[in-house]
């Protein structure tokens, strides 16, 4: 395992909260999160659970990373 991947895994383990949102809840909020980001708002502060999930779930982060450039190019 590459050192940066190992570091990310360890950070994820220690960042687990007692209550996490599910991927389905993340996807419901993802459009608003992306809109806030592209509007230069502090999406992490306004939607902290979505931001936290984004950094806890590699699959959701991958979808977010794929979605963001498309939305940014439309603005």
SULNOR-V364951 format. One record per helix or strand of 3 or more residues. SS is the DSSP state (h for helix, s for strand). FROM is the first residue (numbers start at 1). TO is the last residue. If there is no record, write none. Layout:
ss=SS from=FROM to=TO
ss=SS from=FROM to=TO
This chain:
ss=h from=3 to=14
ss=h from=23 to=38
ss=h from=43 to=46
ss=h from=48 to=56
ss=h from=58 to=74
